Amino acid sequence: MLAMILHLREQGLSLRDMAAKLVITTGKKKGQHPSPATVMRMLREHDEAGRYDRWFVIHLYFSAGVSARTPGPSCLVRRACS
């Protein structure tokens, strides 16, 4: 469901519109639509997880020691996020 939410966010839909287009496929609420609050929570958790991944890569870069031959942190972040 997260992949679909990200796709709908790229299209510029509101949280209510996203929730109306999604259907829960498993569990107790199977066949129902998630609430806009649930959609917002999933987007927030996704964005926060990405932020922590980038900081972790930058931390590894600087803790390993910087030399003229190693690529900069922006290069490492791009590779980690690709």
FENNORGI-V908465 format. One record per pair of residues at least 12 apart in sequence whose C-alpha atoms are under 7 Angstrom apart, sorted by the first residue. I is the first residue (numbers start at 1). J is the second residue. If there is no record, write none. Layout:
((I	J) (I	J))
//
This chain:
((5	18) (15	36) (15	39) (15	40) (16	36) (19	33) (19	34) (19	35) (19	36) (19	39) (20	33) (22	34) (54	77) (57	76) (57	77) (58	73) (61	73))
//
